[in-house]
Amino acid sequence: MLKPSKHRLFTLLATLMFAGYLHSATLDESQMSRTLQPALCALSSSMMDLREGLARCAREGKEERIVENNLVIVARAAGDGDRDEES
């Protein structure tokens, strides 16, 4: 008789603990949206700024390589490239 009572008590205790954890998680989630949302917005804005900056640097780097390649082509066409290769 004592064994089924312990089992029921243990089951009841486990159920109450689980319900308590769910309630605590729900409270944490509601508080998180108020405190975390501004931080997530700021982080998203910073990420967009970084992405735009990296894209700008990539474009500038690509433009510089194009200009350098064009200068090399012009130099070779003018015959200056032969002198550089001989040196």
PDB file of N, CA, C and O in Angstrom:
ATOM      1  N   MET A   1       0.818  -1.195   0.000  1.00  0.00           N
ATOM      2  CA  MET A   1       0.000   0.000   0.000  1.00  0.00           C
ATOM      3  C   MET A   1       0.866   1.265   0.000  1.00  0.00           C
ATOM      4  O   MET A   1       0.502   2.279  -0.595  1.00  0.00           O
ATOM      5  N   LEU A   2       1.981   1.189   0.657  1.00  0.00           N
ATOM      6  CA  LEU A   2       2.866   2.349   0.738  1.00  0.00           C
ATOM      7  C   LEU A   2       3.494   2.659  -0.622  1.00  0.00           C
ATOM      8  O   LEU A   2       3.732   3.823  -0.943  1.00  0.00           O
ATOM      9  N   LYS A   3       3.762   1.633  -1.413  1.00  0.00           N
ATOM     10  CA  LYS A   3       4.408   1.827  -2.703  1.00  0.00           C
ATOM     11  C   LYS A   3       3.513   2.618  -3.666  1.00  0.00           C
ATOM     12  O   LYS A   3       4.019   3.558  -4.278  1.00  0.00           O
ATOM     13  N   PRO A   4       2.229   2.311  -3.845  1.00  0.00           N
ATOM     14  CA  PRO A   4       1.391   3.118  -4.743  1.00  0.00           C
ATOM     15  C   PRO A   4       1.244   4.562  -4.259  1.00  0.00           C
ATOM     16  O   PRO A   4       1.119   5.469  -5.082  1.00  0.00           O
ATOM     17  N   SER A   5       1.255   4.789  -2.973  1.00  0.00           N
ATOM     18  CA  SER A   5       1.154   6.151  -2.447  1.00  0.00           C
ATOM     19  C   SER A   5       2.404   6.951  -2.789  1.00  0.00           C
ATOM     20  O   SER A   5       2.311   8.123  -3.154  1.00  0.00           O
ATOM     21  N   LYS A   6       3.572   6.326  -2.673  1.00  0.00           N
ATOM     22  CA  LYS A   6       4.816   6.997  -3.034  1.00  0.00           C
ATOM     23  C   LYS A   6       4.824   7.320  -4.532  1.00  0.00           C
ATOM     24  O   LYS A   6       5.261   8.393  -4.946  1.00  0.00           O
ATOM     25  N   HIS A   7       4.341   6.387  -5.320  1.00  0.00           N
ATOM     26  CA  HIS A   7       4.307   6.591  -6.766  1.00  0.00           C
ATOM     27  C   HIS A   7       3.404   7.769  -7.119  1.00  0.00           C
ATOM     28  O   HIS A   7       3.761   8.615  -7.939  1.00  0.00           O
ATOM     29  N   ARG A   8       2.232   7.812  -6.491  1.00  0.00           N
ATOM     30  CA  ARG A   8       1.303   8.925  -6.747  1.00  0.00           C
ATOM     31  C   ARG A   8       1.883  10.249  -6.276  1.00  0.00           C
ATOM     32  O   ARG A   8       1.747  11.267  -6.955  1.00  0.00           O
ATOM     33  N   LEU A   9       2.523  10.239  -5.128  1.00  0.00           N
ATOM     34  CA  LEU A   9       3.132  11.457  -4.606  1.00  0.00           C
ATOM     35  C   LEU A   9       4.249  11.938  -5.529  1.00  0.00           C
ATOM     36  O   LEU A   9       4.355  13.128  -5.828  1.00  0.00           O
ATOM     37  N   PHE A  10       5.077  10.998  -5.974  1.00  0.00           N
ATOM     38  CA  PHE A  10       6.161  11.351  -6.886  1.00  0.00           C
ATOM     39  C   PHE A  10       5.609  11.898  -8.199  1.00  0.00           C
ATOM     40  O   PHE A  10       6.129  12.882  -8.725  1.00  0.00           O
ATOM     41  N   THR A  11       4.564  11.271  -8.734  1.00  0.00           N
ATOM     42  CA  THR A  11       3.944  11.728  -9.980  1.00  0.00           C
ATOM     43  C   THR A  11       3.348  13.122  -9.800  1.00  0.00           C
ATOM     44  O   THR A  11       3.501  13.982 -10.667  1.00  0.00           O
ATOM     45  N   LEU A  12       2.677  13.343  -8.683  1.00  0.00           N
ATOM     46  CA  LEU A  12       2.090  14.653  -8.406  1.00  0.00           C
ATOM     47  C   LEU A  12       3.175  15.723  -8.282  1.00  0.00           C
ATOM     48  O   LEU A  12       3.034  16.822  -8.818  1.00  0.00           O
ATOM     49  N   LEU A  13       4.253  15.398  -7.578  1.00  0.00           N
ATOM     50  CA  LEU A  13       5.358  16.335  -7.409  1.00  0.00           C
ATOM     51  C   LEU A  13       6.007  16.658  -8.760  1.00  0.00           C
ATOM     52  O   LEU A  13       6.294  17.820  -9.048  1.00  0.00           O
ATOM     53  N   ALA A  14       6.235  15.640  -9.581  1.00  0.00           N
ATOM     54  CA  ALA A  14       6.835  15.857 -10.897  1.00  0.00           C
ATOM     55  C   ALA A  14       5.923  16.720 -11.766  1.00  0.00           C
ATOM     56  O   ALA A  14       6.399  17.595 -12.490  1.00  0.00           O
ATOM     57  N   THR A  15       4.615  16.476 -11.696  1.00  0.00           N
ATOM     58  CA  THR A  15       3.654  17.255 -12.483  1.00  0.00           C
ATOM     59  C   THR A  15       3.645  18.716 -12.036  1.00  0.00           C
ATOM     60  O   THR A  15       3.614  19.621 -12.870  1.00  0.00           O
ATOM     61  N   LEU A  16       3.673  18.943 -10.745  1.00  0.00           N
ATOM     62  CA  LEU A  16       3.689  20.312 -10.224  1.00  0.00           C
ATOM     63  C   LEU A  16       4.984  21.030 -10.601  1.00  0.00           C
ATOM     64  O   LEU A  16       4.963  22.212 -10.941  1.00  0.00           O
ATOM     65  N   MET A  17       6.106  20.319 -10.542  1.00  0.00           N
ATOM     66  CA  MET A  17       7.373  20.937 -10.933  1.00  0.00           C
ATOM     67  C   MET A  17       7.358  21.294 -12.418  1.00  0.00           C
ATOM     68  O   MET A  17       7.831  22.361 -12.807  1.00  0.00           O
ATOM     69  N   PHE A  18       6.814  20.400 -13.248  1.00  0.00           N
ATOM     70  CA  PHE A  18       6.750  20.665 -14.678  1.00  0.00           C
ATOM     71  C   PHE A  18       5.859  21.876 -14.960  1.00  0.00           C
ATOM     72  O   PHE A  18       6.204  22.729 -15.778  1.00  0.00           O
ATOM     73  N   ALA A  19       4.714  21.946 -14.280  1.00  0.00           N
ATOM     74  CA  ALA A  19       3.825  23.096 -14.462  1.00  0.00           C
ATOM     75  C   ALA A  19       4.507  24.379 -14.001  1.00  0.00           C
ATOM     76  O   ALA A  19       4.337  25.426 -14.625  1.00  0.00           O
ATOM     77  N   GLY A  20       5.274  24.310 -12.920  1.00  0.00           N
ATOM     78  CA  GLY A  20       6.008  25.474 -12.436  1.00  0.00           C
ATOM     79  C   GLY A  20       7.061  25.930 -13.428  1.00  0.00           C
ATOM     80  O   GLY A  20       7.239  27.129 -13.644  1.00  0.00           O
ATOM     81  N   TYR A  21       7.762  24.978 -14.034  1.00  0.00           N
ATOM     82  CA  TYR A  21       8.773  25.333 -15.044  1.00  0.00           C
ATOM     83  C   TYR A  21       8.125  25.979 -16.264  1.00  0.00           C
ATOM     84  O   TYR A  21       8.653  26.944 -16.815  1.00  0.00           O
ATOM     85  N   LEU A  22       6.987  25.447 -16.681  1.00  0.00           N
ATOM     86  CA  LEU A  22       6.283  26.040 -17.823  1.00  0.00           C
ATOM     87  C   LEU A  22       5.836  27.467 -17.512  1.00  0.00           C
ATOM     88  O   LEU A  22       5.966  28.366 -18.342  1.00  0.00           O
ATOM     89  N   HIS A  23       5.312  27.655 -16.314  1.00  0.00           N
ATOM     90  CA  HIS A  23       4.858  28.993 -15.912  1.00  0.00           C
ATOM     91  C   HIS A  23       6.040  29.966 -15.861  1.00  0.00           C
ATOM     92  O   HIS A  23       5.934  31.103 -16.320  1.00  0.00           O
ATOM     93  N   SER A  24       7.153  29.519 -15.307  1.00  0.00           N
ATOM     94  CA  SER A  24       8.345  30.358 -15.228  1.00  0.00           C
ATOM     95  C   SER A  24       8.859  30.702 -16.624  1.00  0.00           C
ATOM     96  O   SER A  24       9.263  31.836 -16.878  1.00  0.00           O
ATOM     97  N   ALA A  25       8.844  29.731 -17.522  1.00  0.00           N
ATOM     98  CA  ALA A  25       9.306  29.977 -18.887  1.00  0.00           C
ATOM     99  C   ALA A  25       8.401  30.978 -19.587  1.00  0.00           C
ATOM    100  O   ALA A  25       8.877  31.823 -20.344  1.00  0.00           O
ATOM    101  N   THR A  26       7.100  30.889 -19.341  1.00  0.00           N
ATOM    102  CA  THR A  26       6.153  31.832 -19.947  1.00  0.00           C
ATOM    103  C   THR A  26       6.410  33.241 -19.439  1.00  0.00           C
ATOM    104  O   THR A  26       6.379  34.196 -20.215  1.00  0.00           O
ATOM    105  N   LEU A  27       6.661  33.381 -18.144  1.00  0.00           N
ATOM    106  CA  LEU A  27       6.965  34.700 -17.585  1.00  0.00           C
ATOM    107  C   LEU A  27       8.265  35.255 -18.157  1.00  0.00           C
ATOM    108  O   LEU A  27       8.348  36.431 -18.510  1.00  0.00           O
ATOM    109  N   ASP A  28       9.282  34.390 -18.244  1.00  0.00           N
ATOM    110  CA  ASP A  28      10.565  34.826 -18.798  1.00  0.00           C
ATOM    111  C   ASP A  28      10.416  35.268 -20.248  1.00  0.00           C
ATOM    112  O   ASP A  28      11.035  36.242 -20.677  1.00  0.00           O
ATOM    113  N   GLU A  29       9.594  34.548 -20.994  1.00  0.00           N
ATOM    114  CA  GLU A  29       9.407  34.885 -22.403  1.00  0.00           C
ATOM    115  C   GLU A  29       8.703  36.231 -22.551  1.00  0.00           C
ATOM    116  O   GLU A  29       9.040  37.007 -23.445  1.00  0.00           O
ATOM    117  N   SER A  30       7.742  36.515 -21.700  1.00  0.00           N
ATOM    118  CA  SER A  30       7.047  37.801 -21.808  1.00  0.00           C
ATOM    119  C   SER A  30       7.954  38.955 -21.413  1.00  0.00           C
ATOM    120  O   SER A  30       7.866  40.036 -21.995  1.00  0.00           O
ATOM    121  N   GLN A  31       8.827  38.741 -20.434  1.00  0.00           N
ATOM    122  CA  GLN A  31       9.775  39.784 -20.042  1.00  0.00           C
ATOM    123  C   GLN A  31      10.871  39.932 -21.082  1.00  0.00           C
ATOM    124  O   GLN A  31      11.385  41.029 -21.302  1.00  0.00           O
ATOM    125  N   MET A  32      11.226  38.829 -21.718  1.00  0.00           N
ATOM    126  CA  MET A  32      12.292  38.861 -22.693  1.00  0.00           C
ATOM    127  C   MET A  32      11.911  39.740 -23.880  1.00  0.00           C
ATOM    128  O   MET A  32      12.754  40.465 -24.408  1.00  0.00           O
ATOM    129  N   SER A  33      10.675  39.684 -24.295  1.00  0.00           N
ATOM    130  CA  SER A  33      10.276  40.468 -25.456  1.00  0.00           C
ATOM    131  C   SER A  33      10.409  41.963 -25.174  1.00  0.00           C
ATOM    132  O   SER A  33      10.720  42.742 -26.074  1.00  0.00           O
ATOM    133  N   ARG A  34      10.175  42.357 -23.931  1.00  0.00           N
ATOM    134  CA  ARG A  34      10.306  43.791 -23.597  1.00  0.00           C
ATOM    135  C   ARG A  34      11.763  44.219 -23.488  1.00  0.00           C
ATOM    136  O   ARG A  34      12.110  45.335 -23.876  1.00  0.00           O
ATOM    137  N   THR A  35      12.602  43.363 -22.975  1.00  0.00           N
ATOM    138  CA  THR A  35      13.999  43.749 -22.772  1.00  0.00           C
ATOM    139  C   THR A  35      14.885  43.375 -23.948  1.00  0.00           C
ATOM    140  O   THR A  35      15.861  44.065 -24.241  1.00  0.00           O
ATOM    141  N   LEU A  36      14.550  42.295 -24.613  1.00  0.00           N
ATOM    142  CA  LEU A  36      15.414  41.812 -25.676  1.00  0.00           C
ATOM    143  C   LEU A  36      15.118  42.463 -27.020  1.00  0.00           C
ATOM    144  O   LEU A  36      16.018  42.612 -27.847  1.00  0.00           O
ATOM    145  N   GLN A  37      13.882  42.848 -27.244  1.00  0.00           N
ATOM    146  CA  GLN A  37      13.506  43.396 -28.551  1.00  0.00           C
ATOM    147  C   GLN A  37      14.318  44.630 -28.944  1.00  0.00           C
ATOM    148  O   GLN A  37      14.793  44.690 -30.077  1.00  0.00           O
ATOM    149  N   PRO A  38      14.501  45.624 -28.059  1.00  0.00           N
ATOM    150  CA  PRO A  38      15.330  46.779 -28.454  1.00  0.00           C
ATOM    151  C   PRO A  38      16.772  46.385 -28.776  1.00  0.00           C
ATOM    152  O   PRO A  38      17.382  46.926 -29.699  1.00  0.00           O
ATOM    153  N   ALA A  39      17.304  45.445 -28.013  1.00  0.00           N
ATOM    154  CA  ALA A  39      18.671  45.007 -28.269  1.00  0.00           C
ATOM    155  C   ALA A  39      18.771  44.291 -29.618  1.00  0.00           C
ATOM    156  O   ALA A  39      19.751  44.465 -30.342  1.00  0.00           O
ATOM    157  N   LEU A  40      17.764  43.491 -29.954  1.00  0.00           N
ATOM    158  CA  LEU A  40      17.767  42.808 -31.240  1.00  0.00           C
ATOM    159  C   LEU A  40      17.637  43.799 -32.391  1.00  0.00           C
ATOM    160  O   LEU A  40      18.261  43.621 -33.437  1.00  0.00           O
ATOM    161  N   CYS A  41      16.841  44.828 -32.207  1.00  0.00           N
ATOM    162  CA  CYS A  41      16.708  45.862 -33.244  1.00  0.00           C
ATOM    163  C   CYS A  41      18.036  46.589 -33.450  1.00  0.00           C
ATOM    164  O   CYS A  41      18.439  46.840 -34.585  1.00  0.00           O
ATOM    165  N   ALA A  42      18.707  46.922 -32.364  1.00  0.00           N
ATOM    166  CA  ALA A  42      19.995  47.602 -32.468  1.00  0.00           C
ATOM    167  C   ALA A  42      21.028  46.692 -33.145  1.00  0.00           C
ATOM    168  O   ALA A  42      21.817  47.149 -33.973  1.00  0.00           O
ATOM    169  N   LEU A  43      21.015  45.420 -32.791  1.00  0.00           N
ATOM    170  CA  LEU A  43      21.939  44.472 -33.397  1.00  0.00           C
ATOM    171  C   LEU A  43      21.663  44.327 -34.894  1.00  0.00           C
ATOM    172  O   LEU A  43      22.589  44.279 -35.704  1.00  0.00           O
ATOM    173  N   SER A  44      20.394  44.258 -35.245  1.00  0.00           N
ATOM    174  CA  SER A  44      20.034  44.148 -36.657  1.00  0.00           C
ATOM    175  C   SER A  44      20.484  45.378 -37.433  1.00  0.00           C
ATOM    176  O   SER A  44      20.980  45.266 -38.554  1.00  0.00           O
ATOM    177  N   SER A  45      20.310  46.543 -36.836  1.00  0.00           N
ATOM    178  CA  SER A  45      20.744  47.781 -37.488  1.00  0.00           C
ATOM    179  C   SER A  45      22.259  47.797 -37.665  1.00  0.00           C
ATOM    180  O   SER A  45      22.759  48.204 -38.713  1.00  0.00           O
ATOM    181  N   SER A  46      22.982  47.359 -36.655  1.00  0.00           N
ATOM    182  CA  SER A  46      24.437  47.301 -36.745  1.00  0.00           C
ATOM    183  C   SER A  46      24.883  46.317 -37.816  1.00  0.00           C
ATOM    184  O   SER A  46      25.836  46.575 -38.550  1.00  0.00           O
ATOM    185  N   MET A  47      24.185  45.185 -37.899  1.00  0.00           N
ATOM    186  CA  MET A  47      24.519  44.198 -38.923  1.00  0.00           C
ATOM    187  C   MET A  47      24.294  44.768 -40.323  1.00  0.00           C
ATOM    188  O   MET A  47      25.089  44.528 -41.231  1.00  0.00           O
ATOM    189  N   MET A  48      23.211  45.522 -40.493  1.00  0.00           N
ATOM    190  CA  MET A  48      22.942  46.140 -41.800  1.00  0.00           C
ATOM    191  C   MET A  48      24.036  47.146 -42.135  1.00  0.00           C
ATOM    192  O   MET A  48      24.494  47.204 -43.276  1.00  0.00           O
ATOM    193  N   ASP A  49      24.461  47.944 -41.147  1.00  0.00           N
ATOM    194  CA  ASP A  49      25.536  48.916 -41.373  1.00  0.00           C
ATOM    195  C   ASP A  49      26.827  48.208 -41.774  1.00  0.00           C
ATOM    196  O   ASP A  49      27.519  48.647 -42.693  1.00  0.00           O
ATOM    197  N   LEU A  50      27.151  47.112 -41.085  1.00  0.00           N
ATOM    198  CA  LEU A  50      28.352  46.352 -41.420  1.00  0.00           C
ATOM    199  C   LEU A  50      28.261  45.774 -42.829  1.00  0.00           C
ATOM    200  O   LEU A  50      29.227  45.815 -43.591  1.00  0.00           O
ATOM    201  N   ARG A  51      27.097  45.238 -43.164  1.00  0.00           N
ATOM    202  CA  ARG A  51      26.911  44.650 -44.488  1.00  0.00           C
ATOM    203  C   ARG A  51      27.075  45.707 -45.580  1.00  0.00           C
ATOM    204  O   ARG A  51      27.708  45.458 -46.606  1.00  0.00           O
ATOM    205  N   GLU A  52      26.500  46.888 -45.349  1.00  0.00           N
ATOM    206  CA  GLU A  52      26.633  47.972 -46.325  1.00  0.00           C
ATOM    207  C   GLU A  52      28.096  48.421 -46.451  1.00  0.00           C
ATOM    208  O   GLU A  52      28.578  48.677 -47.554  1.00  0.00           O
ATOM    209  N   GLY A  53      28.789  48.513 -45.325  1.00  0.00           N
ATOM    210  CA  GLY A  53      30.199  48.906 -45.349  1.00  0.00           C
ATOM    211  C   GLY A  53      31.059  47.893 -46.083  1.00  0.00           C
ATOM    212  O   GLY A  53      31.937  48.266 -46.861  1.00  0.00           O
ATOM    213  N   LEU A  54      30.810  46.610 -45.837  1.00  0.00           N
ATOM    214  CA  LEU A  54      31.574  45.574 -46.526  1.00  0.00           C
ATOM    215  C   LEU A  54      31.285  45.580 -48.024  1.00  0.00           C
ATOM    216  O   LEU A  54      32.187  45.392 -48.840  1.00  0.00           O
ATOM    217  N   ALA A  55      30.024  45.798 -48.374  1.00  0.00           N
ATOM    218  CA  ALA A  55      29.674  45.852 -49.802  1.00  0.00           C
ATOM    219  C   ALA A  55      30.357  47.049 -50.469  1.00  0.00           C
ATOM    220  O   ALA A  55      30.830  46.949 -51.602  1.00  0.00           O
ATOM    221  N   ARG A  56      30.404  48.167 -49.765  1.00  0.00           N
ATOM    222  CA  ARG A  56      31.051  49.363 -50.307  1.00  0.00           C
ATOM    223  C   ARG A  56      32.547  49.106 -50.499  1.00  0.00           C
ATOM    224  O   ARG A  56      33.111  49.470 -51.530  1.00  0.00           O
ATOM    225  N   CYS A  57      33.184  48.486 -49.515  1.00  0.00           N
ATOM    226  CA  CYS A  57      34.617  48.172 -49.631  1.00  0.00           C
ATOM    227  C   CYS A  57      34.875  47.200 -50.781  1.00  0.00           C
ATOM    228  O   CYS A  57      35.858  47.336 -51.510  1.00  0.00           O
ATOM    229  N   ALA A  58      33.996  46.234 -50.935  1.00  0.00           N
ATOM    230  CA  ALA A  58      34.165  45.270 -52.024  1.00  0.00           C
ATOM    231  C   ALA A  58      34.036  45.961 -53.372  1.00  0.00           C
ATOM    232  O   ALA A  58      34.797  45.672 -54.295  1.00  0.00           O
ATOM    233  N   ARG A  59      33.074  46.876 -53.493  1.00  0.00           N
ATOM    234  CA  ARG A  59      32.915  47.614 -54.746  1.00  0.00           C
ATOM    235  C   ARG A  59      34.138  48.471 -55.026  1.00  0.00           C
ATOM    236  O   ARG A  59      34.629  48.512 -56.155  1.00  0.00           O
ATOM    237  N   GLU A  60      34.634  49.162 -53.989  1.00  0.00           N
ATOM    238  CA  GLU A  60      35.811  50.020 -54.174  1.00  0.00           C
ATOM    239  C   GLU A  60      37.030  49.189 -54.541  1.00  0.00           C
ATOM    240  O   GLU A  60      37.816  49.588 -55.401  1.00  0.00           O
ATOM    241  N   GLY A  61      37.194  48.042 -53.901  1.00  0.00           N
ATOM    242  CA  GLY A  61      38.324  47.165 -54.215  1.00  0.00           C
ATOM    243  C   GLY A  61      38.236  46.643 -55.639  1.00  0.00           C
ATOM    244  O   GLY A  61      39.243  46.552 -56.342  1.00  0.00           O
ATOM    245  N   LYS A  62      37.027  46.302 -56.056  1.00  0.00           N
ATOM    246  CA  LYS A  62      36.839  45.819 -57.419  1.00  0.00           C
ATOM    247  C   LYS A  62      37.137  46.924 -58.423  1.00  0.00           C
ATOM    248  O   LYS A  62      37.763  46.682 -59.455  1.00  0.00           O
ATOM    249  N   GLU A  63      36.686  48.141 -58.117  1.00  0.00           N
ATOM    250  CA  GLU A  63      36.952  49.273 -59.007  1.00  0.00           C
ATOM    251  C   GLU A  63      38.458  49.555 -59.092  1.00  0.00           C
ATOM    252  O   GLU A  63      38.972  49.860 -60.168  1.00  0.00           O
ATOM    253  N   GLU A  64      39.163  49.451 -57.957  1.00  0.00           N
ATOM    254  CA  GLU A  64      40.610  49.677 -57.962  1.00  0.00           C
ATOM    255  C   GLU A  64      41.323  48.628 -58.817  1.00  0.00           C
ATOM    256  O   GLU A  64      42.247  48.954 -59.562  1.00  0.00           O
ATOM    257  N   ARG A  65      40.890  47.365 -58.707  1.00  0.00           N
ATOM    258  CA  ARG A  65      41.509  46.313 -59.521  1.00  0.00           C
ATOM    259  C   ARG A  65      41.250  46.551 -61.006  1.00  0.00           C
ATOM    260  O   ARG A  65      42.127  46.319 -61.838  1.00  0.00           O
ATOM    261  N   ILE A  66      40.037  47.016 -61.338  1.00  0.00           N
ATOM    262  CA  ILE A  66      39.720  47.302 -62.738  1.00  0.00           C
ATOM    263  C   ILE A  66      40.612  48.423 -63.263  1.00  0.00           C
ATOM    264  O   ILE A  66      41.138  48.341 -64.373  1.00  0.00           O
ATOM    265  N   VAL A  67      40.779  49.476 -62.451  1.00  0.00           N
ATOM    266  CA  VAL A  67      41.629  50.603 -62.856  1.00  0.00           C
ATOM    267  C   VAL A  67      43.071  50.139 -63.027  1.00  0.00           C
ATOM    268  O   VAL A  67      43.726  50.500 -64.005  1.00  0.00           O
ATOM    269  N   GLU A  68      43.577  49.332 -62.074  1.00  0.00           N
ATOM    270  CA  GLU A  68      44.947  48.823 -62.172  1.00  0.00           C
ATOM    271  C   GLU A  68      45.114  47.950 -63.408  1.00  0.00           C
ATOM    272  O   GLU A  68      46.121  48.055 -64.110  1.00  0.00           O
ATOM    273  N   ASN A  69      44.138  47.093 -63.680  1.00  0.00           N
ATOM    274  CA  ASN A  69      44.217  46.239 -64.869  1.00  0.00           C
ATOM    275  C   ASN A  69      44.191  47.077 -66.141  1.00  0.00           C
ATOM    276  O   ASN A  69      44.908  46.785 -67.098  1.00  0.00           O
ATOM    277  N   ASN A  70      43.371  48.109 -66.150  1.00  0.00           N
ATOM    278  CA  ASN A  70      43.320  48.985 -67.323  1.00  0.00           C
ATOM    279  C   ASN A  70      44.647  49.708 -67.521  1.00  0.00           C
ATOM    280  O   ASN A  70      45.103  49.871 -68.652  1.00  0.00           O
ATOM    281  N   LEU A  71      45.272  50.147 -66.417  1.00  0.00           N
ATOM    282  CA  LEU A  71      46.577  50.809 -66.528  1.00  0.00           C
ATOM    283  C   LEU A  71      47.631  49.863 -67.071  1.00  0.00           C
ATOM    284  O   LEU A  71      48.467  50.266 -67.881  1.00  0.00           O
ATOM    285  N   VAL A  72      47.602  48.603 -66.634  1.00  0.00           N
ATOM    286  CA  VAL A  72      48.561  47.617 -67.119  1.00  0.00           C
ATOM    287  C   VAL A  72      48.339  47.383 -68.612  1.00  0.00           C
ATOM    288  O   VAL A  72      49.294  47.299 -69.385  1.00  0.00           O
ATOM    289  N   ILE A  73      47.078  47.278 -69.008  1.00  0.00           N
ATOM    290  CA  ILE A  73      46.778  47.055 -70.428  1.00  0.00           C
ATOM    291  C   ILE A  73      47.242  48.239 -71.261  1.00  0.00           C
ATOM    292  O   ILE A  73      47.827  48.063 -72.329  1.00  0.00           O
ATOM    293  N   VAL A  74      46.980  49.446 -70.771  1.00  0.00           N
ATOM    294  CA  VAL A  74      47.410  50.643 -71.490  1.00  0.00           C
ATOM    295  C   VAL A  74      48.931  50.701 -71.567  1.00  0.00           C
ATOM    296  O   VAL A  74      49.486  51.051 -72.609  1.00  0.00           O
ATOM    297  N   ALA A  75      49.604  50.363 -70.476  1.00  0.00           N
ATOM    298  CA  ALA A  75      51.065  50.387 -70.459  1.00  0.00           C
ATOM    299  C   ALA A  75      51.635  49.367 -71.430  1.00  0.00           C
ATOM    300  O   ALA A  75      52.601  49.653 -72.138  1.00  0.00           O
ATOM    301  N   ARG A  76      51.046  48.182 -71.467  1.00  0.00           N
ATOM    302  CA  ARG A  76      51.523  47.159 -72.405  1.00  0.00           C
ATOM    303  C   ARG A  76      51.277  47.590 -73.845  1.00  0.00           C
ATOM    304  O   ARG A  76      52.109  47.371 -74.726  1.00  0.00           O
ATOM    305  N   ALA A  77      50.114  48.208 -74.069  1.00  0.00           N
ATOM    306  CA  ALA A  77      49.796  48.666 -75.427  1.00  0.00           C
ATOM    307  C   ALA A  77      50.756  49.762 -75.865  1.00  0.00           C
ATOM    308  O   ALA A  77      51.082  49.872 -77.046  1.00  0.00           O
ATOM    309  N   ALA A  78      51.209  50.575 -74.911  1.00  0.00           N
ATOM    310  CA  ALA A  78      52.139  51.663 -75.238  1.00  0.00           C
ATOM    311  C   ALA A  78      53.575  51.158 -75.341  1.00  0.00           C
ATOM    312  O   ALA A  78      54.459  51.886 -75.792  1.00  0.00           O
ATOM    313  N   GLY A  79      53.812  49.912 -74.924  1.00  0.00           N
ATOM    314  CA  GLY A  79      55.161  49.366 -75.009  1.00  0.00           C
ATOM    315  C   GLY A  79      55.936  49.521 -73.724  1.00  0.00           C
ATOM    316  O   GLY A  79      57.086  49.087 -73.653  1.00  0.00           O
ATOM    317  N   ASP A  80      55.348  50.131 -72.693  1.00  0.00           N
ATOM    318  CA  ASP A  80      56.049  50.296 -71.417  1.00  0.00           C
ATOM    319  C   ASP A  80      56.174  48.970 -70.685  1.00  0.00           C
ATOM    320  O   ASP A  80      57.077  48.793 -69.868  1.00  0.00           O
ATOM    321  N   GLY A  81      55.293  48.059 -70.968  1.00  0.00           N
ATOM    322  CA  GLY A  81      55.312  46.778 -70.267  1.00  0.00           C
ATOM    323  C   GLY A  81      56.531  45.961 -70.610  1.00  0.00           C
ATOM    324  O   GLY A  81      57.017  45.197 -69.776  1.00  0.00           O
ATOM    325  N   ASP A  82      57.050  46.107 -71.853  1.00  0.00           N
ATOM    326  CA  ASP A  82      58.236  45.363 -72.256  1.00  0.00           C
ATOM    327  C   ASP A  82      59.443  45.790 -71.444  1.00  0.00           C
ATOM    328  O   ASP A  82      60.270  44.956 -71.074  1.00  0.00           O
ATOM    329  N   ARG A  83      59.550  47.050 -71.171  1.00  0.00           N
ATOM    330  CA  ARG A  83      60.690  47.547 -70.386  1.00  0.00           C
ATOM    331  C   ARG A  83      60.634  47.020 -68.958  1.00  0.00           C
ATOM    332  O   ARG A  83      61.664  46.680 -68.376  1.00  0.00           O
ATOM    333  N   ASP A  84      59.391  46.950 -68.378  1.00  0.00           N
ATOM    334  CA  ASP A  84      59.245  46.460 -67.003  1.00  0.00           C
ATOM    335  C   ASP A  84      59.579  44.982 -66.924  1.00  0.00           C
ATOM    336  O   ASP A  84      60.137  44.519 -65.929  1.00  0.00           O
ATOM    337  N   GLU A  85      59.235  44.231 -67.981  1.00  0.00           N
ATOM    338  CA  GLU A  85      59.488  42.798 -67.953  1.00  0.00           C
ATOM    339  C   GLU A  85      60.972  42.519 -68.092  1.00  0.00           C
ATOM    340  O   GLU A  85      61.465  41.542 -67.528  1.00  0.00           O
ATOM    341  N   GLU A  86      61.705  43.358 -68.838  1.00  0.00           N
ATOM    342  CA  GLU A  86      63.135  43.164 -69.025  1.00  0.00           C
ATOM    343  C   GLU A  86      63.912  43.460 -67.754  1.00  0.00           C
ATOM    344  O   GLU A  86      64.958  42.851 -67.530  1.00  0.00           O
ATOM    345  N   SER A  87      63.443  44.365 -66.920  1.00  0.00           N
ATOM    346  CA  SER A  87      64.171  44.785 -65.718  1.00  0.00           C
ATOM    347  C   SER A  87      64.178  43.716 -64.667  1.00  0.00           C
ATOM    348  O   SER A  87      64.749  43.911 -63.593  1.00  0.00           O
TER     349      SER A  87
END
